[in-house]
């Protein structure tokens, strides 16, 4: 019984339950929130923020949020810092960072609670990049035959010039 009580004290956060928290501190690779009277270090579950700009935006959103909420994925370990899904004003922070290409997904696992939602957000940006790449490839596909046509035209002109010079030499030799 004492062991069970001790485990509950150590791990007061249960998987799959949302907890309302308050902003305490945010810096690069470091987010702290207050739950009840305790400050808890948290990390964003299953994403990696790419650059300082991404962290700046993350911290700004957390500071400006009227409501913060965390949720622990059932598959994550209860470590320090605590890996959480972080919601600001009822929007999943991980999803918005992925949508804006400020972060990337660490592990693609369909069993994670918000995996599909996060992958859709990441794909939206990827599909925009793919469309830009496709447009670039189409432009290359149009330009390449034009270069080929120009090279063929120059080759024909050169051949006509050489043949004309030979014809002139033959006519001069006959006269």
Rosetta constraint file for C-alpha pairs under 8 A:
AtomPair CA 1 CA 5 HARMONIC 6.29 0.50
AtomPair CA 2 CA 6 HARMONIC 6.07 0.50
AtomPair CA 3 CA 7 HARMONIC 6.16 0.50
AtomPair CA 4 CA 8 HARMONIC 6.29 0.50
AtomPair CA 5 CA 9 HARMONIC 6.33 0.50
AtomPair CA 6 CA 10 HARMONIC 6.22 0.50
AtomPair CA 7 CA 11 HARMONIC 5.90 0.50
AtomPair CA 8 CA 12 HARMONIC 5.41 0.50
AtomPair CA 11 CA 78 HARMONIC 7.02 0.50
AtomPair CA 13 CA 17 HARMONIC 7.87 0.50
AtomPair CA 13 CA 72 HARMONIC 7.47 0.50
AtomPair CA 13 CA 78 HARMONIC 7.98 0.50
AtomPair CA 14 CA 72 HARMONIC 6.95 0.50
AtomPair CA 15 CA 71 HARMONIC 7.23 0.50
AtomPair CA 15 CA 72 HARMONIC 4.94 0.50
AtomPair CA 15 CA 73 HARMONIC 5.65 0.50
AtomPair CA 15 CA 74 HARMONIC 4.75 0.50
AtomPair CA 16 CA 71 HARMONIC 6.09 0.50
AtomPair CA 16 CA 72 HARMONIC 5.62 0.50
AtomPair CA 16 CA 73 HARMONIC 5.75 0.50
AtomPair CA 16 CA 74 HARMONIC 5.87 0.50
AtomPair CA 17 CA 71 HARMONIC 5.75 0.50
AtomPair CA 17 CA 72 HARMONIC 6.90 0.50
AtomPair CA 18 CA 69 HARMONIC 6.41 0.50
AtomPair CA 18 CA 70 HARMONIC 5.59 0.50
AtomPair CA 18 CA 71 HARMONIC 4.64 0.50
AtomPair CA 18 CA 72 HARMONIC 7.63 0.50
AtomPair CA 19 CA 35 HARMONIC 7.70 0.50
AtomPair CA 19 CA 69 HARMONIC 5.44 0.50
AtomPair CA 19 CA 70 HARMONIC 5.30 0.50
AtomPair CA 19 CA 71 HARMONIC 6.42 0.50
AtomPair CA 20 CA 35 HARMONIC 7.10 0.50
AtomPair CA 20 CA 67 HARMONIC 7.63 0.50
AtomPair CA 20 CA 68 HARMONIC 5.96 0.50
AtomPair CA 20 CA 69 HARMONIC 4.42 0.50
AtomPair CA 20 CA 70 HARMONIC 6.56 0.50
AtomPair CA 21 CA 33 HARMONIC 6.10 0.50
AtomPair CA 21 CA 34 HARMONIC 5.45 0.50
AtomPair CA 21 CA 35 HARMONIC 4.95 0.50
AtomPair CA 21 CA 36 HARMONIC 7.55 0.50
AtomPair CA 21 CA 67 HARMONIC 7.86 0.50
AtomPair CA 21 CA 68 HARMONIC 5.48 0.50
AtomPair CA 21 CA 69 HARMONIC 5.53 0.50
AtomPair CA 21 CA 70 HARMONIC 7.02 0.50
AtomPair CA 22 CA 33 HARMONIC 5.42 0.50
AtomPair CA 22 CA 34 HARMONIC 4.97 0.50
AtomPair CA 22 CA 35 HARMONIC 6.75 0.50
AtomPair CA 22 CA 67 HARMONIC 7.64 0.50
AtomPair CA 22 CA 68 HARMONIC 6.15 0.50
AtomPair CA 23 CA 32 HARMONIC 6.80 0.50
AtomPair CA 23 CA 33 HARMONIC 4.78 0.50
AtomPair CA 23 CA 34 HARMONIC 6.39 0.50
AtomPair CA 23 CA 62 HARMONIC 6.64 0.50
AtomPair CA 23 CA 63 HARMONIC 6.58 0.50
AtomPair CA 23 CA 68 HARMONIC 7.34 0.50
AtomPair CA 24 CA 31 HARMONIC 7.91 0.50
AtomPair CA 24 CA 32 HARMONIC 5.38 0.50
AtomPair CA 24 CA 33 HARMONIC 4.92 0.50
AtomPair CA 24 CA 34 HARMONIC 6.27 0.50
AtomPair CA 24 CA 39 HARMONIC 7.58 0.50
AtomPair CA 25 CA 30 HARMONIC 7.83 0.50
AtomPair CA 25 CA 31 HARMONIC 5.83 0.50
AtomPair CA 25 CA 32 HARMONIC 4.95 0.50
AtomPair CA 25 CA 33 HARMONIC 6.82 0.50
AtomPair CA 26 CA 30 HARMONIC 5.66 0.50
AtomPair CA 26 CA 31 HARMONIC 4.43 0.50
AtomPair CA 26 CA 32 HARMONIC 6.23 0.50
AtomPair CA 26 CA 59 HARMONIC 5.42 0.50
AtomPair CA 26 CA 62 HARMONIC 7.90 0.50
AtomPair CA 27 CA 31 HARMONIC 6.41 0.50
AtomPair CA 27 CA 55 HARMONIC 7.10 0.50
AtomPair CA 27 CA 56 HARMONIC 7.91 0.50
AtomPair CA 27 CA 59 HARMONIC 6.82 0.50
AtomPair CA 28 CA 52 HARMONIC 7.08 0.50
AtomPair CA 28 CA 55 HARMONIC 5.83 0.50
AtomPair CA 28 CA 56 HARMONIC 7.99 0.50
AtomPair CA 29 CA 43 HARMONIC 7.59 0.50
AtomPair CA 29 CA 55 HARMONIC 7.82 0.50
AtomPair CA 30 CA 41 HARMONIC 7.26 0.50
AtomPair CA 30 CA 42 HARMONIC 7.34 0.50
AtomPair CA 30 CA 43 HARMONIC 7.00 0.50
AtomPair CA 31 CA 41 HARMONIC 5.84 0.50
AtomPair CA 31 CA 42 HARMONIC 5.52 0.50
AtomPair CA 31 CA 43 HARMONIC 6.40 0.50
AtomPair CA 32 CA 39 HARMONIC 6.53 0.50
AtomPair CA 32 CA 40 HARMONIC 5.59 0.50
AtomPair CA 32 CA 41 HARMONIC 4.42 0.50
AtomPair CA 32 CA 42 HARMONIC 5.96 0.50
AtomPair CA 33 CA 39 HARMONIC 5.65 0.50
AtomPair CA 33 CA 40 HARMONIC 5.39 0.50
AtomPair CA 33 CA 41 HARMONIC 6.48 0.50
AtomPair CA 33 CA 42 HARMONIC 7.28 0.50
AtomPair CA 34 CA 38 HARMONIC 5.56 0.50
AtomPair CA 34 CA 39 HARMONIC 4.41 0.50
AtomPair CA 34 CA 40 HARMONIC 5.99 0.50
AtomPair CA 35 CA 39 HARMONIC 6.35 0.50
AtomPair CA 35 CA 40 HARMONIC 6.94 0.50
AtomPair CA 40 CA 81 HARMONIC 7.55 0.50
AtomPair CA 40 CA 82 HARMONIC 7.61 0.50
AtomPair CA 41 CA 80 HARMONIC 6.64 0.50
AtomPair CA 41 CA 81 HARMONIC 4.82 0.50
AtomPair CA 41 CA 82 HARMONIC 6.26 0.50
AtomPair CA 42 CA 80 HARMONIC 7.26 0.50
AtomPair CA 42 CA 81 HARMONIC 4.64 0.50
AtomPair CA 42 CA 82 HARMONIC 4.45 0.50
AtomPair CA 42 CA 83 HARMONIC 5.79 0.50
AtomPair CA 42 CA 84 HARMONIC 6.55 0.50
AtomPair CA 43 CA 81 HARMONIC 5.86 0.50
AtomPair CA 43 CA 82 HARMONIC 5.92 0.50
AtomPair CA 43 CA 83 HARMONIC 4.83 0.50
AtomPair CA 43 CA 84 HARMONIC 6.16 0.50
AtomPair CA 44 CA 48 HARMONIC 7.75 0.50
AtomPair CA 44 CA 83 HARMONIC 5.74 0.50
AtomPair CA 44 CA 84 HARMONIC 5.44 0.50
AtomPair CA 44 CA 85 HARMONIC 6.04 0.50
AtomPair CA 44 CA 86 HARMONIC 6.70 0.50
AtomPair CA 44 CA 94 HARMONIC 6.98 0.50
AtomPair CA 45 CA 73 HARMONIC 7.98 0.50
AtomPair CA 45 CA 83 HARMONIC 4.75 0.50
AtomPair CA 45 CA 84 HARMONIC 4.93 0.50
AtomPair CA 45 CA 85 HARMONIC 5.71 0.50
AtomPair CA 45 CA 94 HARMONIC 7.96 0.50
AtomPair CA 46 CA 105 HARMONIC 5.92 0.50
AtomPair CA 46 CA 106 HARMONIC 5.25 0.50
AtomPair CA 46 CA 107 HARMONIC 6.35 0.50
AtomPair CA 47 CA 94 HARMONIC 6.85 0.50
AtomPair CA 47 CA 103 HARMONIC 6.35 0.50
AtomPair CA 47 CA 104 HARMONIC 5.52 0.50
AtomPair CA 47 CA 105 HARMONIC 4.53 0.50
AtomPair CA 47 CA 106 HARMONIC 5.21 0.50
AtomPair CA 48 CA 103 HARMONIC 5.39 0.50
AtomPair CA 48 CA 104 HARMONIC 5.52 0.50
AtomPair CA 48 CA 105 HARMONIC 6.53 0.50
AtomPair CA 48 CA 106 HARMONIC 6.44 0.50
AtomPair CA 49 CA 54 HARMONIC 6.01 0.50
AtomPair CA 49 CA 55 HARMONIC 6.76 0.50
AtomPair CA 49 CA 97 HARMONIC 7.82 0.50
AtomPair CA 49 CA 102 HARMONIC 5.94 0.50
AtomPair CA 49 CA 103 HARMONIC 4.12 0.50
AtomPair CA 49 CA 104 HARMONIC 6.64 0.50
AtomPair CA 50 CA 54 HARMONIC 6.36 0.50
AtomPair CA 50 CA 102 HARMONIC 5.63 0.50
AtomPair CA 50 CA 103 HARMONIC 5.07 0.50
AtomPair CA 50 CA 104 HARMONIC 7.18 0.50
AtomPair CA 51 CA 55 HARMONIC 6.69 0.50
AtomPair CA 51 CA 102 HARMONIC 7.12 0.50
AtomPair CA 52 CA 56 HARMONIC 6.09 0.50
AtomPair CA 53 CA 57 HARMONIC 6.24 0.50
AtomPair CA 53 CA 102 HARMONIC 7.72 0.50
AtomPair CA 54 CA 58 HARMONIC 6.12 0.50
AtomPair CA 54 CA 97 HARMONIC 7.47 0.50
AtomPair CA 54 CA 102 HARMONIC 5.03 0.50
AtomPair CA 54 CA 103 HARMONIC 7.18 0.50
AtomPair CA 55 CA 59 HARMONIC 6.04 0.50
AtomPair CA 56 CA 60 HARMONIC 6.07 0.50
AtomPair CA 57 CA 61 HARMONIC 6.13 0.50
AtomPair CA 58 CA 62 HARMONIC 6.30 0.50
AtomPair CA 58 CA 93 HARMONIC 7.76 0.50
AtomPair CA 58 CA 97 HARMONIC 7.87 0.50
AtomPair CA 59 CA 63 HARMONIC 6.12 0.50
AtomPair CA 60 CA 64 HARMONIC 6.13 0.50
AtomPair CA 61 CA 65 HARMONIC 5.90 0.50
AtomPair CA 61 CA 88 HARMONIC 7.29 0.50
AtomPair CA 62 CA 68 HARMONIC 7.53 0.50
AtomPair CA 62 CA 88 HARMONIC 6.55 0.50
AtomPair CA 65 CA 88 HARMONIC 5.65 0.50
AtomPair CA 65 CA 89 HARMONIC 5.85 0.50
AtomPair CA 66 CA 88 HARMONIC 7.49 0.50
AtomPair CA 66 CA 89 HARMONIC 6.05 0.50
AtomPair CA 67 CA 88 HARMONIC 5.81 0.50
AtomPair CA 67 CA 89 HARMONIC 4.89 0.50
AtomPair CA 67 CA 90 HARMONIC 7.35 0.50
AtomPair CA 68 CA 86 HARMONIC 7.27 0.50
AtomPair CA 68 CA 87 HARMONIC 5.67 0.50
AtomPair CA 68 CA 88 HARMONIC 4.75 0.50
AtomPair CA 68 CA 89 HARMONIC 6.29 0.50
AtomPair CA 68 CA 90 HARMONIC 7.61 0.50
AtomPair CA 69 CA 86 HARMONIC 5.97 0.50
AtomPair CA 69 CA 87 HARMONIC 5.01 0.50
AtomPair CA 69 CA 88 HARMONIC 6.58 0.50
AtomPair CA 69 CA 90 HARMONIC 7.64 0.50
AtomPair CA 70 CA 84 HARMONIC 5.97 0.50
AtomPair CA 70 CA 85 HARMONIC 5.56 0.50
AtomPair CA 70 CA 86 HARMONIC 4.69 0.50
AtomPair CA 70 CA 87 HARMONIC 6.11 0.50
AtomPair CA 71 CA 84 HARMONIC 5.43 0.50
AtomPair CA 71 CA 85 HARMONIC 5.08 0.50
AtomPair CA 71 CA 86 HARMONIC 6.66 0.50
AtomPair CA 72 CA 76 HARMONIC 7.06 0.50
AtomPair CA 72 CA 83 HARMONIC 6.69 0.50
AtomPair CA 72 CA 84 HARMONIC 4.75 0.50
AtomPair CA 72 CA 85 HARMONIC 6.25 0.50
AtomPair CA 73 CA 83 HARMONIC 7.98 0.50
AtomPair CA 73 CA 84 HARMONIC 6.74 0.50
AtomPair CA 73 CA 85 HARMONIC 7.29 0.50
AtomPair CA 73 CA 112 HARMONIC 6.68 0.50
AtomPair CA 73 CA 113 HARMONIC 6.19 0.50
AtomPair CA 74 CA 112 HARMONIC 7.65 0.50
AtomPair CA 74 CA 113 HARMONIC 7.66 0.50
AtomPair CA 75 CA 112 HARMONIC 6.88 0.50
AtomPair CA 76 CA 83 HARMONIC 6.93 0.50
AtomPair CA 77 CA 82 HARMONIC 7.97 0.50
AtomPair CA 77 CA 83 HARMONIC 7.60 0.50
AtomPair CA 78 CA 82 HARMONIC 5.88 0.50
AtomPair CA 78 CA 83 HARMONIC 7.26 0.50
AtomPair CA 79 CA 83 HARMONIC 7.22 0.50
AtomPair CA 85 CA 92 HARMONIC 7.04 0.50
AtomPair CA 85 CA 93 HARMONIC 7.53 0.50
AtomPair CA 85 CA 94 HARMONIC 7.15 0.50
AtomPair CA 86 CA 92 HARMONIC 5.98 0.50
AtomPair CA 86 CA 93 HARMONIC 5.64 0.50
AtomPair CA 86 CA 94 HARMONIC 7.15 0.50
AtomPair CA 87 CA 91 HARMONIC 5.12 0.50
AtomPair CA 87 CA 92 HARMONIC 4.45 0.50
AtomPair CA 87 CA 93 HARMONIC 5.52 0.50
AtomPair CA 88 CA 92 HARMONIC 6.58 0.50
AtomPair CA 88 CA 93 HARMONIC 6.43 0.50
AtomPair CA 91 CA 95 HARMONIC 7.97 0.50
AtomPair CA 91 CA 96 HARMONIC 7.70 0.50
AtomPair CA 92 CA 96 HARMONIC 6.59 0.50
AtomPair CA 93 CA 97 HARMONIC 6.24 0.50
AtomPair CA 94 CA 98 HARMONIC 6.20 0.50
AtomPair CA 94 CA 103 HARMONIC 7.88 0.50
AtomPair CA 94 CA 118 HARMONIC 7.01 0.50
AtomPair CA 95 CA 99 HARMONIC 6.11 0.50
AtomPair CA 95 CA 117 HARMONIC 7.02 0.50
AtomPair CA 95 CA 118 HARMONIC 5.08 0.50
AtomPair CA 95 CA 121 HARMONIC 5.81 0.50
AtomPair CA 95 CA 122 HARMONIC 7.74 0.50
AtomPair CA 96 CA 100 HARMONIC 6.30 0.50
AtomPair CA 96 CA 121 HARMONIC 7.30 0.50
AtomPair CA 97 CA 101 HARMONIC 6.18 0.50
AtomPair CA 97 CA 102 HARMONIC 5.12 0.50
AtomPair CA 97 CA 103 HARMONIC 5.58 0.50
AtomPair CA 98 CA 102 HARMONIC 5.96 0.50
AtomPair CA 98 CA 103 HARMONIC 5.14 0.50
AtomPair CA 98 CA 104 HARMONIC 6.10 0.50
AtomPair CA 98 CA 105 HARMONIC 7.78 0.50
AtomPair CA 98 CA 118 HARMONIC 6.99 0.50
AtomPair CA 98 CA 121 HARMONIC 5.68 0.50
AtomPair CA 98 CA 122 HARMONIC 4.94 0.50
AtomPair CA 98 CA 125 HARMONIC 7.79 0.50
AtomPair CA 99 CA 121 HARMONIC 4.61 0.50
AtomPair CA 99 CA 122 HARMONIC 5.44 0.50
AtomPair CA 99 CA 123 HARMONIC 7.91 0.50
AtomPair CA 99 CA 124 HARMONIC 6.50 0.50
AtomPair CA 99 CA 125 HARMONIC 5.90 0.50
AtomPair CA 100 CA 125 HARMONIC 6.94 0.50
AtomPair CA 101 CA 122 HARMONIC 7.18 0.50
AtomPair CA 101 CA 125 HARMONIC 6.44 0.50
AtomPair CA 104 CA 122 HARMONIC 7.31 0.50
AtomPair CA 105 CA 118 HARMONIC 7.87 0.50
AtomPair CA 105 CA 119 HARMONIC 7.78 0.50
AtomPair CA 105 CA 122 HARMONIC 7.87 0.50
AtomPair CA 108 CA 115 HARMONIC 7.24 0.50
AtomPair CA 109 CA 115 HARMONIC 6.64 0.50
AtomPair CA 110 CA 115 HARMONIC 5.68 0.50
AtomPair CA 110 CA 116 HARMONIC 6.89 0.50
AtomPair CA 111 CA 115 HARMONIC 7.13 0.50
AtomPair CA 114 CA 118 HARMONIC 6.13 0.50
AtomPair CA 115 CA 119 HARMONIC 6.04 0.50
AtomPair CA 116 CA 120 HARMONIC 6.11 0.50
AtomPair CA 117 CA 121 HARMONIC 6.40 0.50
AtomPair CA 118 CA 122 HARMONIC 6.25 0.50
AtomPair CA 119 CA 123 HARMONIC 5.98 0.50
AtomPair CA 120 CA 124 HARMONIC 6.21 0.50
AtomPair CA 121 CA 125 HARMONIC 7.05 0.50
AtomPair CA 122 CA 126 HARMONIC 6.36 0.50
AtomPair CA 123 CA 127 HARMONIC 5.73 0.50
AtomPair CA 124 CA 128 HARMONIC 6.36 0.50
AtomPair CA 125 CA 129 HARMONIC 6.33 0.50
AtomPair CA 126 CA 130 HARMONIC 6.06 0.50
AtomPair CA 127 CA 131 HARMONIC 6.09 0.50
AtomPair CA 128 CA 132 HARMONIC 6.34 0.50
AtomPair CA 129 CA 133 HARMONIC 6.18 0.50
AtomPair CA 130 CA 134 HARMONIC 6.02 0.50
AtomPair CA 131 CA 135 HARMONIC 6.15 0.50
AtomPair CA 132 CA 136 HARMONIC 6.21 0.50
AtomPair CA 133 CA 137 HARMONIC 6.14 0.50
AtomPair CA 134 CA 138 HARMONIC 6.14 0.50
AtomPair CA 135 CA 139 HARMONIC 6.28 0.50
AtomPair CA 136 CA 140 HARMONIC 6.33 0.50
AtomPair CA 137 CA 141 HARMONIC 6.07 0.50
AtomPair CA 138 CA 142 HARMONIC 6.34 0.50
AtomPair CA 139 CA 143 HARMONIC 6.23 0.50
AtomPair CA 140 CA 144 HARMONIC 5.94 0.50
AtomPair CA 141 CA 145 HARMONIC 7.22 0.50
AtomPair CA 142 CA 146 HARMONIC 7.03 0.50
AtomPair CA 143 CA 147 HARMONIC 6.45 0.50
AtomPair CA 144 CA 148 HARMONIC 6.36 0.50
AtomPair CA 145 CA 149 HARMONIC 6.02 0.50
AtomPair CA 146 CA 150 HARMONIC 6.15 0.50
AtomPair CA 147 CA 151 HARMONIC 6.14 0.50
AtomPair CA 148 CA 152 HARMONIC 6.12 0.50
AtomPair CA 149 CA 153 HARMONIC 6.08 0.50
AtomPair CA 150 CA 154 HARMONIC 6.24 0.50
AtomPair CA 151 CA 155 HARMONIC 6.17 0.50
AtomPair CA 152 CA 156 HARMONIC 6.19 0.50
AtomPair CA 153 CA 157 HARMONIC 6.23 0.50
AtomPair CA 154 CA 158 HARMONIC 6.12 0.50
AtomPair CA 155 CA 159 HARMONIC 6.15 0.50
AtomPair CA 156 CA 160 HARMONIC 6.14 0.50
AtomPair CA 157 CA 161 HARMONIC 6.13 0.50
AtomPair CA 158 CA 162 HARMONIC 6.23 0.50
AtomPair CA 159 CA 163 HARMONIC 6.15 0.50
AtomPair CA 160 CA 164 HARMONIC 5.96 0.50
AtomPair CA 161 CA 165 HARMONIC 6.14 0.50
AtomPair CA 162 CA 166 HARMONIC 6.28 0.50
AtomPair CA 163 CA 167 HARMONIC 6.10 0.50
AtomPair CA 164 CA 168 HARMONIC 6.12 0.50
AtomPair CA 165 CA 169 HARMONIC 6.25 0.50
AtomPair CA 166 CA 170 HARMONIC 6.26 0.50
AtomPair CA 167 CA 171 HARMONIC 6.22 0.50
AtomPair CA 168 CA 172 HARMONIC 6.09 0.50
AtomPair CA 169 CA 173 HARMONIC 6.03 0.50
AtomPair CA 170 CA 174 HARMONIC 6.23 0.50
AtomPair CA 171 CA 175 HARMONIC 6.43 0.50
